[in-house]
Amino acid sequence: MPLQRDGVTDLFRVAADEVAGQLRMVTPSGTRVSGADALLAICHELPALRPLTLLARLPGAMAVARAAYRRVARARRCALPSRHGGGR
């Protein structure tokens, strides 16, 4: 769902200025995840990427993945302005 779509802030239960800060997903079971956890949930849904979910089970792997995701998210720029506060 595009972040600019009406209802996104309600769906993800976040403020409008926070919605574009990181990848967000609602899993098939209804769980809301974001950041590296959302990326991992997407990997779980795609058979070709599912082996990455096994790596995430290694001790400390998710802590490293979350830190790396935060670093990349802080450095990225949004090319298109949104109704939720403009591009980054």
C-alpha positions in Angstrom: 0.0 0.0 0.0 1.5 3.4 -0.9 2.3 5.6 2.1 0.3 8.4 0.5 -2.9 6.4 0.6 -5.6 7.5 3.1 -5.8 5.2 6.1 -2.1 4.3 6.2 -1.5 6.0 9.6 -4.5 4.2 11.1 -3.4 0.8 9.6 0.1 1.0 11.1 -0.9 3.0 14.2 1.8 5.7 13.7 1.8 9.4 13.4 1.8 10.9 9.8 5.4 12.2 10.3 6.6 8.7 11.3 5.0 6.6 8.5 7.8 7.0 6.0 10.7 6.5 8.4 10.9 2.8 7.8 9.4 -0.1 5.9 6.1 -1.3 7.4 4.1 -4.4 6.9 1.1 -6.2 8.2 1.7 -9.9 8.1 -1.0 -12.4 6.9 -1.7 -13.1 10.6 -2.3 -9.4 11.2 0.9 -8.7 13.1 2.4 -5.2 12.4 6.1 -5.2 11.9 8.6 -2.5 10.7 12.2 -1.9 9.8 14.4 -5.0 9.6 11.6 -7.1 11.0 9.4 -6.1 8.1 12.1 -6.9 5.7 12.6 -10.3 7.2 8.8 -10.9 7.1 8.8 -10.1 3.4 11.7 -12.6 2.9 9.6 -15.2 4.7 6.8 -14.7 2.1 9.1 -15.0 -0.9 10.4 -18.6 -1.4 13.6 -17.5 -3.1 14.5 -15.3 0.0 13.2 -17.6 2.7 16.7 -19.0 3.5 17.6 -15.6 4.8 15.1 -16.1 7.6 17.2 -19.0 8.8 20.2 -16.7 9.1 18.2 -14.3 11.2 17.8 -17.0 13.8 21.5 -17.0 14.6 22.3 -15.4 17.9 22.7 -11.7 17.5 21.7 -11.6 13.8 18.6 -9.6 14.3 20.4 -7.0 16.5 22.9 -6.6 13.7 20.1 -6.5 11.0 18.2 -3.9 13.0 21.2 -1.7 13.5 22.1 -1.9 9.8 18.6 -1.2 8.7 18.5 1.9 10.9 21.7 3.2 9.4 20.5 2.7 5.8 17.1 4.2 6.7 18.7 7.3 8.1 20.8 7.8 5.0 18.2 7.2 2.3 16.2 9.9 0.6 12.6 9.7 -0.7 12.5 10.9 -4.3 8.8 11.7 -4.2 7.0 14.1 -1.8 4.2 12.6 0.1 1.1 14.0 1.7 2.7 13.1 5.1 5.4 15.8 5.3 7.2 15.8 2.0 10.3 13.9 0.8 13.2 13.1 3.1 
